[in-house]
Amino acid sequence: MEDKVSETLSNTTRCQVLETLNDRNRPVQVAALTEPDNAEEQLRVQKIALVHNHLPKLHDLDFVEWDRKQGIIKKGSQFDEIQPYLDNVSWDDPGGHSGGCP
């Protein structure tokens, strides 16, 4: 499991998705996972990457449950396995976010 956790957390986008679920402790709209201050094209690219790459991987690992029709994600059955890693690491980025992601 540590290999899966390490691989998952090494990707900033997937890590930030998990941190969002960890911080909010409730289901999240997929649309809320993109940065609102990005240009329209960047938002489109981010959403494509989330829907076609990052969310399927997180879903396959059972870190998130993803309702594609409703566009909602929530903590999956294996979320507790990754949560300690999210709680014990910190980072800061120019957008003012802080948390455990690279």
Gaussian input, Z-matrix of N, CA and C with variables (Angstrom, degrees):
# hf/3-21g

backbone

0 1
 N
 C     1     B1
 C     2     B2     1     A1
 N     3     B3     2     A2     1     D1
 C     4     B4     3     A3     2     D2
 C     5     B5     4     A4     3     D3
 N     6     B6     5     A5     4     D4
 C     7     B7     6     A6     5     D5
 C     8     B8     7     A7     6     D6
 N     9     B9     8     A8     7     D7
 C    10    B10     9     A9     8     D8
 C    11    B11    10    A10     9     D9
 N    12    B12    11    A11    10    D10
 C    13    B13    12    A12    11    D11
 C    14    B14    13    A13    12    D12
 N    15    B15    14    A14    13    D13
 C    16    B16    15    A15    14    D14
 C    17    B17    16    A16    15    D15
 N    18    B18    17    A17    16    D16
 C    19    B19    18    A18    17    D17
 C    20    B20    19    A19    18    D18
 N    21    B21    20    A20    19    D19
 C    22    B22    21    A21    20    D20
 C    23    B23    22    A22    21    D21
 N    24    B24    23    A23    22    D22
 C    25    B25    24    A24    23    D23
 C    26    B26    25    A25    24    D24
 N    27    B27    26    A26    25    D25
 C    28    B28    27    A27    26    D26
 C    29    B29    28    A28    27    D27
 N    30    B30    29    A29    28    D28
 C    31    B31    30    A30    29    D29
 C    32    B32    31    A31    30    D30
 N    33    B33    32    A32    31    D31
 C    34    B34    33    A33    32    D32
 C    35    B35    34    A34    33    D33
 N    36    B36    35    A35    34    D34
 C    37    B37    36    A36    35    D35
 C    38    B38    37    A37    36    D36
 N    39    B39    38    A38    37    D37
 C    40    B40    39    A39    38    D38
 C    41    B41    40    A40    39    D39
 N    42    B42    41    A41    40    D40
 C    43    B43    42    A42    41    D41
 C    44    B44    43    A43    42    D42
 N    45    B45    44    A44    43    D43
 C    46    B46    45    A45    44    D44
 C    47    B47    46    A46    45    D45
 N    48    B48    47    A47    46    D46
 C    49    B49    48    A48    47    D47
 C    50    B50    49    A49    48    D48
 N    51    B51    50    A50    49    D49
 C    52    B52    51    A51    50    D50
 C    53    B53    52    A52    51    D51
 N    54    B54    53    A53    52    D52
 C    55    B55    54    A54    53    D53
 C    56    B56    55    A55    54    D54
 N    57    B57    56    A56    55    D55
 C    58    B58    57    A57    56    D56
 C    59    B59    58    A58    57    D57
 N    60    B60    59    A59    58    D58
 C    61    B61    60    A60    59    D59
 C    62    B62    61    A61    60    D60
 N    63    B63    62    A62    61    D61
 C    64    B64    63    A63    62    D62
 C    65    B65    64    A64    63    D63
 N    66    B66    65    A65    64    D64
 C    67    B67    66    A66    65    D65
 C    68    B68    67    A67    66    D66
 N    69    B69    68    A68    67    D67
 C    70    B70    69    A69    68    D68
 C    71    B71    70    A70    69    D69
 N    72    B72    71    A71    70    D70
 C    73    B73    72    A72    71    D71
 C    74    B74    73    A73    72    D72
 N    75    B75    74    A74    73    D73
 C    76    B76    75    A75    74    D74
 C    77    B77    76    A76    75    D75
 N    78    B78    77    A77    76    D76
 C    79    B79    78    A78    77    D77
 C    80    B80    79    A79    78    D78
 N    81    B81    80    A80    79    D79
 C    82    B82    81    A81    80    D80
 C    83    B83    82    A82    81    D81
 N    84    B84    83    A83    82    D82
 C    85    B85    84    A84    83    D83
 C    86    B86    85    A85    84    D84
 N    87    B87    86    A86    85    D85
 C    88    B88    87    A87    86    D86
 C    89    B89    88    A88    87    D87
 N    90    B90    89    A89    88    D88
 C    91    B91    90    A90    89    D89
 C    92    B92    91    A91    90    D90
 N    93    B93    92    A92    91    D91
 C    94    B94    93    A93    92    D92
 C    95    B95    94    A94    93    D93
 N    96    B96    95    A95    94    D94
 C    97    B97    96    A96    95    D95
 C    98    B98    97    A97    96    D96
 N    99    B99    98    A98    97    D97
 C   100   B100    99    A99    98    D98
 C   101   B101   100   A100    99    D99
 N   102   B102   101   A101   100   D100
 C   103   B103   102   A102   101   D101
 C   104   B104   103   A103   102   D102
 N   105   B105   104   A104   103   D103
 C   106   B106   105   A105   104   D104
 C   107   B107   106   A106   105   D105
 N   108   B108   107   A107   106   D106
 C   109   B109   108   A108   107   D107
 C   110   B110   109   A109   108   D108
 N   111   B111   110   A110   109   D109
 C   112   B112   111   A111   110   D110
 C   113   B113   112   A112   111   D111
 N   114   B114   113   A113   112   D112
 C   115   B115   114   A114   113   D113
 C   116   B116   115   A115   114   D114
 N   117   B117   116   A116   115   D115
 C   118   B118   117   A117   116   D116
 C   119   B119   118   A118   117   D117
 N   120   B120   119   A119   118   D118
 C   121   B121   120   A120   119   D119
 C   122   B122   121   A121   120   D120
 N   123   B123   122   A122   121   D121
 C   124   B124   123   A123   122   D122
 C   125   B125   124   A124   123   D123
 N   126   B126   125   A125   124   D124
 C   127   B127   126   A126   125   D125
 C   128   B128   127   A127   126   D126
 N   129   B129   128   A128   127   D127
 C   130   B130   129   A129   128   D128
 C   131   B131   130   A130   129   D129
 N   132   B132   131   A131   130   D130
 C   133   B133   132   A132   131   D131
 C   134   B134   133   A133   132   D132
 N   135   B135   134   A134   133   D133
 C   136   B136   135   A135   134   D134
 C   137   B137   136   A136   135   D135
 N   138   B138   137   A137   136   D136
 C   139   B139   138   A138   137   D137
 C   140   B140   139   A139   138   D138
 N   141   B141   140   A140   139   D139
 C   142   B142   141   A141   140   D140
 C   143   B143   142   A142   141   D141
 N   144   B144   143   A143   142   D142
 C   145   B145   144   A144   143   D143
 C   146   B146   145   A145   144   D144
 N   147   B147   146   A146   145   D145
 C   148   B148   147   A147   146   D146
 C   149   B149   148   A148   147   D147
 N   150   B150   149   A149   148   D148
 C   151   B151   150   A150   149   D149
 C   152   B152   151   A151   150   D150
 N   153   B153   152   A152   151   D151
 C   154   B154   153   A153   152   D152
 C   155   B155   154   A154   153   D153
 N   156   B156   155   A155   154   D154
 C   157   B157   156   A156   155   D155
 C   158   B158   157   A157   156   D156
 N   159   B159   158   A158   157   D157
 C   160   B160   159   A159   158   D158
 C   161   B161   160   A160   159   D159
 N   162   B162   161   A161   160   D160
 C   163   B163   162   A162   161   D161
 C   164   B164   163   A163   162   D162
 N   165   B165   164   A164   163   D163
 C   166   B166   165   A165   164   D164
 C   167   B167   166   A166   165   D165
 N   168   B168   167   A167   166   D166
 C   169   B169   168   A168   167   D167
 C   170   B170   169   A169   168   D168
 N   171   B171   170   A170   169   D169
 C   172   B172   171   A171   170   D170
 C   173   B173   172   A172   171   D171
 N   174   B174   173   A173   172   D172
 C   175   B175   174   A174   173   D173
 C   176   B176   175   A175   174   D174
 N   177   B177   176   A176   175   D175
 C   178   B178   177   A177   176   D176
 C   179   B179   178   A178   177   D177
 N   180   B180   179   A179   178   D178
 C   181   B181   180   A180   179   D179
 C   182   B182   181   A181   180   D180
 N   183   B183   182   A182   181   D181
 C   184   B184   183   A183   182   D182
 C   185   B185   184   A184   183   D183
 N   186   B186   185   A185   184   D184
 C   187   B187   186   A186   185   D185
 C   188   B188   187   A187   186   D186
 N   189   B189   188   A188   187   D187
 C   190   B190   189   A189   188   D188
 C   191   B191   190   A190   189   D189
 N   192   B192   191   A191   190   D190
 C   193   B193   192   A192   191   D191
 C   194   B194   193   A193   192   D192
 N   195   B195   194   A194   193   D193
 C   196   B196   195   A195   194   D194
 C   197   B197   196   A196   195   D195
 N   198   B198   197   A197   196   D196
 C   199   B199   198   A198   197   D197
 C   200   B200   199   A199   198   D198
 N   201   B201   200   A200   199   D199
 C   202   B202   201   A201   200   D200
 C   203   B203   202   A202   201   D201
 N   204   B204   203   A203   202   D202
 C   205   B205   204   A204   203   D203
 C   206   B206   205   A205   204   D204
 N   207   B207   206   A206   205   D205
 C   208   B208   207   A207   206   D206
 C   209   B209   208   A208   207   D207
 N   210   B210   209   A209   208   D208
 C   211   B211   210   A210   209   D209
 C   212   B212   211   A211   210   D210
 N   213   B213   212   A212   211   D211
 C   214   B214   213   A213   212   D212
 C   215   B215   214   A214   213   D213
 N   216   B216   215   A215   214   D214
 C   217   B217   216   A216   215   D215
 C   218   B218   217   A217   216   D216
 N   219   B219   218   A218   217   D217
 C   220   B220   219   A219   218   D218
 C   221   B221   220   A220   219   D219
 N   222   B222   221   A221   220   D220
 C   223   B223   222   A222   221   D221
 C   224   B224   223   A223   222   D222
 N   225   B225   224   A224   223   D223
 C   226   B226   225   A225   224   D224
 C   227   B227   226   A226   225   D225
 N   228   B228   227   A227   226   D226
 C   229   B229   228   A228   227   D227
 C   230   B230   229   A229   228   D228
 N   231   B231   230   A230   229   D229
 C   232   B232   231   A231   230   D230
 C   233   B233   232   A232   231   D231
 N   234   B234   233   A233   232   D232
 C   235   B235   234   A234   233   D233
 C   236   B236   235   A235   234   D234
 N   237   B237   236   A236   235   D235
 C   238   B238   237   A237   236   D236
 C   239   B239   238   A238   237   D237
 N   240   B240   239   A239   238   D238
 C   241   B241   240   A240   239   D239
 C   242   B242   241   A241   240   D240
 N   243   B243   242   A242   241   D241
 C   244   B244   243   A243   242   D242
 C   245   B245   244   A244   243   D243
 N   246   B246   245   A245   244   D244
 C   247   B247   246   A246   245   D245
 C   248   B248   247   A247   246   D246
 N   249   B249   248   A248   247   D247
 C   250   B250   249   A249   248   D248
 C   251   B251   250   A250   249   D249
 N   252   B252   251   A251   250   D250
 C   253   B253   252   A252   251   D251
 C   254   B254   253   A253   252   D252
 N   255   B255   254   A254   253   D253
 C   256   B256   255   A255   254   D254
 C   257   B257   256   A256   255   D255
 N   258   B258   257   A257   256   D256
 C   259   B259   258   A258   257   D257
 C   260   B260   259   A259   258   D258
 N   261   B261   260   A260   259   D259
 C   262   B262   261   A261   260   D260
 C   263   B263   262   A262   261   D261
 N   264   B264   263   A263   262   D262
 C   265   B265   264   A264   263   D263
 C   266   B266   265   A265   264   D264
 N   267   B267   266   A266   265   D265
 C   268   B268   267   A267   266   D266
 C   269   B269   268   A268   267   D267
 N   270   B270   269   A269   268   D268
 C   271   B271   270   A270   269   D269
 C   272   B272   271   A271   270   D270
 N   273   B273   272   A272   271   D271
 C   274   B274   273   A273   272   D272
 C   275   B275   274   A274   273   D273
 N   276   B276   275   A275   274   D274
 C   277   B277   276   A276   275   D275
 C   278   B278   277   A277   276   D276
 N   279   B279   278   A278   277   D277
 C   280   B280   279   A279   278   D278
 C   281   B281   280   A280   279   D279
 N   282   B282   281   A281   280   D280
 C   283   B283   282   A282   281   D281
 C   284   B284   283   A283   282   D282
 N   285   B285   284   A284   283   D283
 C   286   B286   285   A285   284   D284
 C   287   B287   286   A286   285   D285
 N   288   B288   287   A287   286   D286
 C   289   B289   288   A288   287   D287
 C   290   B290   289   A289   288   D288
 N   291   B291   290   A290   289   D289
 C   292   B292   291   A291   290   D290
 C   293   B293   292   A292   291   D291
 N   294   B294   293   A293   292   D292
 C   295   B295   294   A294   293   D293
 C   296   B296   295   A295   294   D294
 N   297   B297   296   A296   295   D295
 C   298   B298   297   A297   296   D296
 C   299   B299   298   A298   297   D297
 N   300   B300   299   A299   298   D298
 C   301   B301   300   A300   299   D299
 C   302   B302   301   A301   300   D300
 N   303   B303   302   A302   301   D301
 C   304   B304   303   A303   302   D302
 C   305   B305   304   A304   303   D303

   B1=1.4553
   B2=1.5261
   B3=1.3414
   B4=1.4602
   B5=1.5158
   B6=1.3387
   B7=1.4582
   B8=1.5228
   B9=1.3312
   B10=1.4677
   B11=1.5208
   B12=1.3230
   B13=1.4687
   B14=1.5119
   B15=1.3139
   B16=1.4633
   B17=1.5230
   B18=1.3224
   B19=1.4671
   B20=1.5273
   B21=1.3161
   B22=1.4619
   B23=1.5158
   B24=1.3222
   B25=1.4566
   B26=1.5209
   B27=1.3264
   B28=1.4621
   B29=1.5254
   B30=1.3295
   B31=1.4591
   B32=1.5259
   B33=1.3032
   B34=1.4627
   B35=1.5220
   B36=1.3095
   B37=1.4628
   B38=1.5195
   B39=1.3346
   B40=1.4679
   B41=1.5227
   B42=1.2993
   B43=1.4590
   B44=1.5294
   B45=1.3167
   B46=1.4606
   B47=1.5256
   B48=1.3390
   B49=1.4698
   B50=1.5271
   B51=1.3237
   B52=1.4635
   B53=1.5240
   B54=1.3226
   B55=1.4696
   B56=1.5242
   B57=1.3134
   B58=1.4589
   B59=1.5200
   B60=1.3298
   B61=1.4668
   B62=1.5205
   B63=1.3147
   B64=1.4583
   B65=1.5309
   B66=1.3289
   B67=1.4623
   B68=1.5226
   B69=1.3117
   B70=1.4681
   B71=1.5248
   B72=1.3289
   B73=1.4589
   B74=1.5273
   B75=1.3290
   B76=1.4701
   B77=1.5342
   B78=1.3468
   B79=1.4684
   B80=1.5303
   B81=1.3289
   B82=1.4537
   B83=1.5231
   B84=1.3216
   B85=1.4628
   B86=1.5269
   B87=1.3143
   B88=1.4637
   B89=1.5293
   B90=1.3240
   B91=1.4704
   B92=1.5203
   B93=1.3230
   B94=1.4692
   B95=1.5227
   B96=1.3141
   B97=1.4629
   B98=1.5154
   B99=1.3206
   B100=1.4587
   B101=1.5160
   B102=1.3005
   B103=1.4597
   B104=1.5223
   B105=1.3332
   B106=1.4642
   B107=1.5247
   B108=1.3226
   B109=1.4576
   B110=1.5311
   B111=1.3145
   B112=1.4625
   B113=1.5166
   B114=1.3115
   B115=1.4567
   B116=1.5270
   B117=1.3047
   B118=1.4627
   B119=1.5279
   B120=1.3178
   B121=1.4669
   B122=1.5295
   B123=1.3162
   B124=1.4635
   B125=1.5229
   B126=1.3247
   B127=1.4637
   B128=1.5236
   B129=1.3175
   B130=1.4633
   B131=1.5263
   B132=1.3217
   B133=1.4592
   B134=1.5330
   B135=1.3332
   B136=1.4714
   B137=1.5241
   B138=1.3205
   B139=1.4632
   B140=1.5246
   B141=1.3258
   B142=1.4638
   B143=1.5265
   B144=1.3339
   B145=1.4672
   B146=1.5287
   B147=1.3266
   B148=1.4607
   B149=1.5257
   B150=1.3162
   B151=1.4635
   B152=1.5303
   B153=1.3270
   B154=1.4537
   B155=1.5224
   B156=1.3243
   B157=1.4567
   B158=1.5323
   B159=1.3179
   B160=1.4655
   B161=1.5248
   B162=1.3225
   B163=1.4596
   B164=1.5328
   B165=1.3499
   B166=1.4653
   B167=1.5316
   B168=1.3408
   B169=1.4701
   B170=1.5241
   B171=1.3293
   B172=1.4636
   B173=1.5251
   B174=1.3209
   B175=1.4597
   B176=1.5399
   B177=1.3269
   B178=1.4652
   B179=1.5230
   B180=1.3329
   B181=1.4652
   B182=1.5332
   B183=1.3256
   B184=1.4701
   B185=1.5300
   B186=1.3172
   B187=1.4692
   B188=1.5265
   B189=1.3324
   B190=1.4651
   B191=1.5244
   B192=1.3217
   B193=1.4602
   B194=1.5100
   B195=1.3241
   B196=1.4578
   B197=1.5115
   B198=1.3121
   B199=1.4590
   B200=1.5246
   B201=1.3053
   B202=1.4637
   B203=1.5247
   B204=1.3279
   B205=1.4662
   B206=1.5231
   B207=1.3041
   B208=1.4583
   B209=1.5339
   B210=1.3406
   B211=1.4589
   B212=1.5177
   B213=1.3403
   B214=1.4624
   B215=1.5245
   B216=1.3337
   B217=1.4598
   B218=1.5210
   B219=1.3335
   B220=1.4579
   B221=1.5175
   B222=1.3153
   B223=1.4573
   B224=1.5209
   B225=1.3382
   B226=1.4525
   B227=1.5173
   B228=1.3186
   B229=1.4652
   B230=1.5313
   B231=1.3249
   B232=1.4658
   B233=1.5322
   B234=1.3313
   B235=1.4626
   B236=1.5270
   B237=1.3280
   B238=1.4631
   B239=1.5291
   B240=1.3357
   B241=1.4631
   B242=1.5334
   B243=1.3082
   B244=1.4665
   B245=1.5276
   B246=1.3113
   B247=1.4616
   B248=1.5352
   B249=1.3335
   B250=1.4762
   B251=1.5270
   B252=1.3234
   B253=1.4639
   B254=1.5241
   B255=1.3118
   B256=1.4652
   B257=1.5170
   B258=1.3232
   B259=1.4569
   B260=1.5283
   B261=1.3371
   B262=1.4665
   B263=1.5140
   B264=1.3141
   B265=1.4598
   B266=1.5177
   B267=1.3277
   B268=1.4620
   B269=1.5199
   B270=1.3094
   B271=1.4634
   B272=1.5089
   B273=1.2985
   B274=1.4584
   B275=1.5036
   B276=1.3291
   B277=1.4500
   B278=1.5199
   B279=1.3192
   B280=1.4622
   B281=1.5301
   B282=1.3413
   B283=1.4571
   B284=1.5153
   B285=1.3311
   B286=1.4492
   B287=1.5117
   B288=1.3438
   B289=1.4469
   B290=1.5177
   B291=1.2985
   B292=1.4528
   B293=1.5165
   B294=1.3110
   B295=1.4504
   B296=1.4959
   B297=1.3277
   B298=1.4450
   B299=1.5093
   B300=1.2875
   B301=1.4580
   B302=1.5221
   B303=1.3393
   B304=1.4819
   B305=1.5157
   A1=110.92
   A2=117.81
   A3=119.28
   A4=112.74
   A5=117.84
   A6=120.72
   A7=110.49
   A8=116.60
   A9=120.70
   A10=110.78
   A11=116.53
   A12=120.92
   A13=109.83
   A14=116.56
   A15=121.23
   A16=111.59
   A17=116.86
   A18=120.88
   A19=110.94
   A20=116.55
   A21=121.06
   A22=111.28
   A23=116.94
   A24=120.36
   A25=113.19
   A26=117.92
   A27=120.03
   A28=112.04
   A29=116.78
   A30=120.86
   A31=108.79
   A32=117.60
   A33=122.68
   A34=112.27
   A35=118.22
   A36=120.77
   A37=111.43
   A38=116.96
   A39=119.54
   A40=110.60
   A41=116.42
   A42=120.38
   A43=110.88
   A44=117.19
   A45=120.64
   A46=112.10
   A47=117.29
   A48=120.33
   A49=109.28
   A50=116.52
   A51=120.62
   A52=111.34
   A53=117.02
   A54=119.84
   A55=111.51
   A56=117.36
   A57=120.30
   A58=110.11
   A59=117.11
   A60=120.25
   A61=111.23
   A62=116.13
   A63=120.77
   A64=110.95
   A65=116.69
   A66=121.46
   A67=112.63
   A68=117.03
   A69=120.61
   A70=112.63
   A71=116.47
   A72=121.52
   A73=113.14
   A74=115.85
   A75=122.12
   A76=107.37
   A77=117.35
   A78=119.02
   A79=111.44
   A80=115.39
   A81=122.25
   A82=109.28
   A83=117.37
   A84=122.18
   A85=108.70
   A86=116.69
   A87=120.70
   A88=110.50
   A89=117.51
   A90=121.13
   A91=111.92
   A92=118.16
   A93=121.56
   A94=112.30
   A95=117.99
   A96=121.60
   A97=113.45
   A98=118.48
   A99=121.16
   A100=109.12
   A101=115.60
   A102=121.85
   A103=110.65
   A104=118.64
   A105=120.84
   A106=114.78
   A107=118.09
   A108=119.50
   A109=113.03
   A110=117.53
   A111=120.44
   A112=110.55
   A113=115.39
   A114=120.78
   A115=109.08
   A116=116.96
   A117=122.25
   A118=112.55
   A119=117.71
   A120=120.80
   A121=110.58
   A122=117.47
   A123=120.42
   A124=110.96
   A125=117.40
   A126=120.86
   A127=110.69
   A128=116.26
   A129=121.00
   A130=110.20
   A131=116.95
   A132=121.57
   A133=110.39
   A134=116.80
   A135=120.85
   A136=111.09
   A137=116.45
   A138=120.00
   A139=110.89
   A140=117.80
   A141=121.08
   A142=110.09
   A143=116.67
   A144=120.36
   A145=111.23
   A146=116.92
   A147=119.93
   A148=111.22
   A149=116.62
   A150=122.02
   A151=112.55
   A152=117.54
   A153=119.93
   A154=114.40
   A155=118.29
   A156=120.18
   A157=112.02
   A158=116.52
   A159=120.94
   A160=114.22
   A161=118.49
   A162=119.89
   A163=112.73
   A164=119.38
   A165=117.56
   A166=113.30
   A167=116.86
   A168=119.82
   A169=110.80
   A170=116.93
   A171=120.48
   A172=110.89
   A173=116.56
   A174=121.73
   A175=110.51
   A176=117.44
   A177=121.66
   A178=112.04
   A179=116.86
   A180=121.63
   A181=112.13
   A182=117.05
   A183=123.69
   A184=113.08
   A185=116.75
   A186=119.82
   A187=109.90
   A188=116.76
   A189=121.08
   A190=109.73
   A191=115.04
   A192=122.19
   A193=105.05
   A194=116.35
   A195=120.97
   A196=109.52
   A197=116.42
   A198=122.36
   A199=106.85
   A200=116.13
   A201=121.26
   A202=112.03
   A203=117.36
   A204=120.65
   A205=111.59
   A206=117.41
   A207=121.65
   A208=112.35
   A209=116.46
   A210=120.11
   A211=111.90
   A212=116.23
   A213=121.51
   A214=109.46
   A215=115.37
   A216=120.62
   A217=108.34
   A218=114.76
   A219=120.64
   A220=107.90
   A221=116.20
   A222=120.48
   A223=110.38
   A224=115.12
   A225=120.87
   A226=111.68
   A227=115.57
   A228=121.25
   A229=112.57
   A230=119.09
   A231=122.28
   A232=113.08
   A233=117.99
   A234=121.16
   A235=111.40
   A236=117.04
   A237=120.51
   A238=112.38
   A239=116.95
   A240=120.72
   A241=112.03
   A242=116.97
   A243=120.53
   A244=112.26
   A245=117.51
   A246=121.45
   A247=113.96
   A248=120.12
   A249=118.38
   A250=113.19
   A251=116.76
   A252=120.58
   A253=110.89
   A254=116.59
   A255=120.77
   A256=110.76
   A257=116.79
   A258=121.90
   A259=113.88
   A260=117.46
   A261=120.18
   A262=115.92
   A263=118.66
   A264=121.56
   A265=107.97
   A266=117.27
   A267=118.37
   A268=111.28
   A269=115.21
   A270=123.10
   A271=107.58
   A272=115.89
   A273=123.28
   A274=107.90
   A275=117.26
   A276=119.65
   A277=109.52
   A278=117.17
   A279=120.53
   A280=113.69
   A281=117.42
   A282=120.63
   A283=112.92
   A284=117.23
   A285=120.56
   A286=114.23
   A287=118.03
   A288=120.86
   A289=109.28
   A290=116.33
   A291=119.34
   A292=108.10
   A293=116.60
   A294=119.97
   A295=111.46
   A296=118.13
   A297=122.27
   A298=115.77
   A299=119.71
   A300=121.93
   A301=111.79
   A302=114.90
   A303=118.77
   A304=111.77
   D1=-32.02
   D2=-179.20
   D3=-61.22
   D4=-34.02
   D5=177.38
   D6=-63.87
   D7=-42.15
   D8=179.00
   D9=-65.09
   D10=-41.68
   D11=179.38
   D12=-64.32
   D13=-48.08
   D14=-179.02
   D15=-60.76
   D16=-45.40
   D17=179.36
   D18=-63.78
   D19=-41.72
   D20=-179.57
   D21=-64.52
   D22=-47.30
   D23=-176.25
   D24=-74.74
   D25=-15.73
   D26=178.25
   D27=-74.79
   D28=-14.79
   D29=177.02
   D30=-97.44
   D31=118.71
   D32=-175.11
   D33=-57.37
   D34=-44.47
   D35=-177.05
   D36=-63.47
   D37=-49.19
   D38=-179.61
   D39=-63.81
   D40=-40.18
   D41=178.78
   D42=-62.08
   D43=-43.04
   D44=179.77
   D45=-66.39
   D46=-34.55
   D47=175.40
   D48=-61.47
   D49=-46.72
   D50=-179.54
   D51=-65.03
   D52=-40.33
   D53=177.97
   D54=-64.05
   D55=-38.10
   D56=177.81
   D57=-60.59
   D58=-44.84
   D59=177.06
   D60=-64.04
   D61=-40.20
   D62=-179.91
   D63=-63.64
   D64=-44.94
   D65=-177.68
   D66=-69.94
   D67=-40.23
   D68=-174.38
   D69=-86.10
   D70=-26.34
   D71=177.14
   D72=54.66
   D73=34.40
   D74=176.71
   D75=-157.91
   D76=164.76
   D77=177.48
   D78=-57.60
   D79=151.06
   D80=-175.60
   D81=-129.24
   D82=136.60
   D83=173.19
   D84=-68.78
   D85=134.93
   D86=178.78
   D87=-57.72
   D88=-37.03
   D89=179.39
   D90=-59.82
   D91=-26.55
   D92=-179.66
   D93=-76.66
   D94=-7.07
   D95=-177.59
   D96=-85.87
   D97=-9.69
   D98=178.48
   D99=-95.18
   D100=151.16
   D101=-177.61
   D102=-75.52
   D103=122.24
   D104=-176.36
   D105=-68.83
   D106=-18.17
   D107=-177.73
   D108=-91.13
   D109=1.42
   D110=178.14
   D111=-77.26
   D112=154.73
   D113=174.90
   D114=-64.69
   D115=158.02
   D116=-175.93
   D117=-54.13
   D118=-44.06
   D119=-179.23
   D120=-65.15
   D121=-40.42
   D122=177.98
   D123=-63.69
   D124=-38.58
   D125=176.88
   D126=-62.07
   D127=-42.99
   D128=179.63
   D129=-61.66
   D130=-44.62
   D131=-179.93
   D132=-64.73
   D133=-42.63
   D134=178.04
   D135=-60.43
   D136=-45.37
   D137=-178.53
   D138=-64.54
   D139=-41.67
   D140=177.87
   D141=-60.14
   D142=-45.69
   D143=179.61
   D144=-62.77
   D145=-41.46
   D146=178.15
   D147=-61.61
   D148=-50.94
   D149=-172.43
   D150=-72.38
   D151=-34.27
   D152=-174.69
   D153=-102.17
   D154=-10.96
   D155=-177.11
   D156=-128.30
   D157=-66.45
   D158=-169.37
   D159=-70.79
   D160=-48.83
   D161=-179.46
   D162=-64.66
   D163=-41.09
   D164=175.58
   D165=-59.71
   D166=-39.64
   D167=178.98
   D168=-64.86
   D169=-45.87
   D170=179.44
   D171=-63.96
   D172=-37.25
   D173=178.16
   D174=-66.99
   D175=-44.88
   D176=-179.97
   D177=-61.61
   D178=-32.77
   D179=178.22
   D180=-83.74
   D181=-1.47
   D182=-178.53
   D183=63.85
   D184=22.72
   D185=173.04
   D186=-78.34
   D187=-28.95
   D188=175.89
   D189=-133.36
   D190=153.13
   D191=166.56
   D192=-103.21
   D193=132.67
   D194=-174.24
   D195=-125.48
   D196=116.15
   D197=174.49
   D198=-94.40
   D199=98.54
   D200=-175.65
   D201=-63.10
   D202=-38.77
   D203=-178.99
   D204=-65.38
   D205=-43.00
   D206=-178.73
   D207=-85.14
   D208=-16.73
   D209=-178.53
   D210=69.75
   D211=37.55
   D212=-176.95
   D213=-125.24
   D214=140.87
   D215=171.92
   D216=-120.17
   D217=154.22
   D218=173.48
   D219=-148.67
   D220=171.53
   D221=-178.80
   D222=-59.38
   D223=135.10
   D224=178.76
   D225=-91.66
   D226=179.81
   D227=-175.57
   D228=-65.85
   D229=-22.75
   D230=179.49
   D231=-102.36
   D232=8.36
   D233=-177.19
   D234=-58.40
   D235=-37.28
   D236=-179.61
   D237=-60.78
   D238=-24.58
   D239=178.38
   D240=-70.26
   D241=-29.33
   D242=-176.15
   D243=-101.62
   D244=-18.86
   D245=-175.62
   D246=-56.25
   D247=-42.69
   D248=179.11
   D249=-58.34
   D250=-33.49
   D251=178.78
   D252=-69.55
   D253=-33.91
   D254=178.45
   D255=-71.43
   D256=-34.39
   D257=-177.35
   D258=-78.24
   D259=-21.00
   D260=-170.73
   D261=-106.67
   D262=3.24
   D263=-178.94
   D264=-124.09
   D265=148.46
   D266=178.72
   D267=-132.02
   D268=153.76
   D269=176.71
   D270=-153.94
   D271=162.10
   D272=174.24
   D273=-136.62
   D274=142.48
   D275=176.31
   D276=-128.06
   D277=168.14
   D278=-176.64
   D279=-61.34
   D280=-21.04
   D281=179.65
   D282=-79.55
   D283=0.37
   D284=177.55
   D285=89.48
   D286=3.91
   D287=178.84
   D288=-79.01
   D289=153.30
   D290=171.71
   D291=-141.26
   D292=152.12
   D293=179.92
   D294=163.18
   D295=-155.36
   D296=-173.54
   D297=-101.34
   D298=11.74
   D299=-176.50
   D300=-96.05
   D301=152.95
   D302=177.66
   D303=-67.07

